[in-house]
Amino acid sequence: MNNQNKAFVNSYTGNGNTGCQINAINISAFGDNQIKFLLDGTYVYASVNSLTNASIISMPDYYVDTDGSSTAITGGTITLNGNSLTMTILFSSYDADEDESYNASCTSVFSK
């Protein structure tokens, strides 16, 4: 089915569960089977799997600091359930000062 992404295209507002500190997102279409949204000034893309599910595409260079610290988006999911959208983002970070790496995730719930 082409253009499944149209099910996701909308503006969404956080409804109190802002585990990612994202108050609102605006999802737009990107081709027939991808969507995109801005996260801290950078577009994040997801592949649409169905009318209710999309997989966030990994971004190895999501954030790189001058000291060599970095954050990568390693994946995640976007699930649409009626007027509610749940987004989980998986991160991998490297702290150059401490020479330590760690993984994290956050989940936020939005409504249309």
C-alpha positions in Angstrom: 0.0 0.0 0.0 1.5 3.3 -1.0 1.5 6.4 1.1 0.8 4.7 4.4 2.7 7.7 5.9 -0.3 9.9 5.4 -1.8 8.2 8.6 1.1 9.8 10.6 1.2 13.3 9.1 -0.1 15.7 11.6 0.9 18.0 14.5 1.0 16.3 17.9 1.2 17.7 21.4 2.6 15.9 24.5 -0.1 14.9 26.9 1.9 14.9 30.2 4.1 11.9 29.4 7.2 13.7 28.0 10.0 11.2 28.8 12.0 12.8 26.0 11.2 16.4 27.0 9.4 16.8 23.6 6.4 19.1 24.0 5.2 18.8 20.4 6.2 17.3 17.1 5.0 18.0 13.5 5.3 14.9 11.4 5.5 15.3 7.6 5.7 12.9 4.7 9.0 12.1 3.1 8.4 10.0 0.0 5.9 7.1 -0.1 7.1 5.2 2.9 8.9 7.5 5.2 8.1 10.3 7.6 10.2 13.0 9.3 10.1 15.3 12.3 12.4 17.8 13.9 14.2 16.9 17.0 16.5 19.6 18.5 16.8 21.2 15.1 17.7 18.0 13.2 15.3 16.0 11.0 14.8 12.4 12.2 13.4 9.9 9.7 11.3 6.8 10.1 10.2 4.1 7.8 6.5 3.4 7.8 5.7 -0.3 8.2 1.9 -0.1 8.4 -0.8 2.4 9.0 0.0 2.2 12.7 3.7 1.5 13.0 7.0 3.1 11.9 10.6 2.4 12.7 13.0 5.2 13.4 16.0 5.1 11.1 19.4 5.1 12.9 21.5 8.3 12.8 25.1 7.6 13.8 26.1 11.3 13.8 22.9 12.8 15.3 25.0 15.0 17.6 28.8 15.5 17.7 30.5 18.0 20.1 33.8 19.7 19.5 35.4 17.6 22.3 34.5 14.4 20.6 31.4 13.6 22.7 28.6 12.2 20.6 25.0 11.0 20.6 23.6 8.6 18.0 20.0 7.6 17.5 20.2 3.8 17.2 16.5 3.2 16.4 13.1 3.3 17.9 9.4 3.0 17.1 6.5 5.3 16.4 3.0 3.7 17.1 -0.2 5.4 16.1 -3.4 4.4 18.0 -6.3 6.6 16.9 -5.5 10.1 18.0 -2.6 9.0 20.3 1.0 8.6 19.1 3.7 6.9 21.2 7.3 7.4 20.3 10.3 5.5 21.7 13.8 6.7 20.7 16.9 4.6 21.4 20.2 6.5 21.9 23.8 5.6 22.2 26.1 8.3 23.7 29.8 8.7 24.2 31.2 11.1 26.8 34.7 12.1 25.7 35.7 13.7 29.0 34.9 10.5 30.9 35.8 8.1 28.0 32.5 6.3 28.7 29.7 5.1 26.4 26.1 4.3 27.5 22.8 3.4 25.9 19.5 5.0 26.8 15.9 5.3 25.6 13.0 7.6 26.2 9.3 7.3 25.4 6.8 10.1 24.9 3.0 10.0 24.3 1.4 12.6 22.1 -2.1 13.4 20.9 -3.5 15.2 17.8 
